[in-house]
């Protein structure tokens, strides 16, 4: 697995939809083929400018909220557009090409989709280890935008008590901070991404190898390595297009440092993960964010004592721990084994 991490990190600047990312996709395709597995590279057109979209939404909402104090109706319109952009990014930014590396999907049976993202994330001052712990309430900018828009709507309705400006001040400050942070990330360079997320790709490929050598009784393993994964979570689940009763998604996140942990919402998947964790004596105090899909899914990643991915988004993200990757692989194998036994008629 260490060789896979080093090979993927040799593609410097492999950010979402870059030429380096596409070269990395071709290299991963050859790696899968070298393991005697059929593999394809599929091109998708996406909008990966998540930080820029967040900055534009914050800017429009802030301008609209301030304008509403003098011209309520135009201010409300601008603030509403910005708030809508915060919740659902409008398709005004250009689309870019990214690539997925995938193996064949069987025509029948229950598919175990093993997925990991191979693009490197953006850097950014606000994304360092000191500040990243305060960014967990990802809903906060959207909530602030909603409050500013509601204040503008109140002014249009003719309701403007003295305390309305004070109520609007705090979410406006939140939006200004969001604007500065999003612009910082959008204009930053790419992280090397050894831990985040070359380590996840290495574990996902090793897991796929082992399940192909020793197949489960029921689950049919499929490998999907996604480009633009940091910008488009859940793309692997949507790409399969299978009914929920025919697929189980296993997403491998960064796992080069810290302690392995998991997050699953489906009750049967949760039971399998709890059984595997108990057998391996894994007692993580934090959980990674869940897989972004409505399919039965589990996300496995390694976190530090603060619940963060160590060195993520940083220029020093160049090292991984072999022991952590091995422990994450053991946990993934244990989850697959427990789930396969739970659904097997034998």
Secondary structure, DSSP 8 states (H G I E B T S, - for coil): -HHHHHHHHTSTT--TTSHHHHHHHHHHHHHHHHTT---EEEEEEE---HHHHHHHHHHHHHHHHHHTTTSHHHHHHHHHHHHHHHHS--TTS--EEEEEEE----SSSEEEEEEEE-S--B--GGGSHHHHGGG--TTHHHHHHHHHHHHHHHHHTT---TTHHHHHHHHHHHHHHHHHHHHHHHTS-B---IIIIIHHHHHHHHHHHHHHHS--SSEEEEEEEETTTTTSTTHHHHHH---GGGEEEEEE---SSSEEEEEE-SHHHHHHHHHHHHHTT---SS-----SSSSSEEEEEEE-TTSS-TTTTSTT-----HHHHHHHHHHHHHHHHHHHHHH---
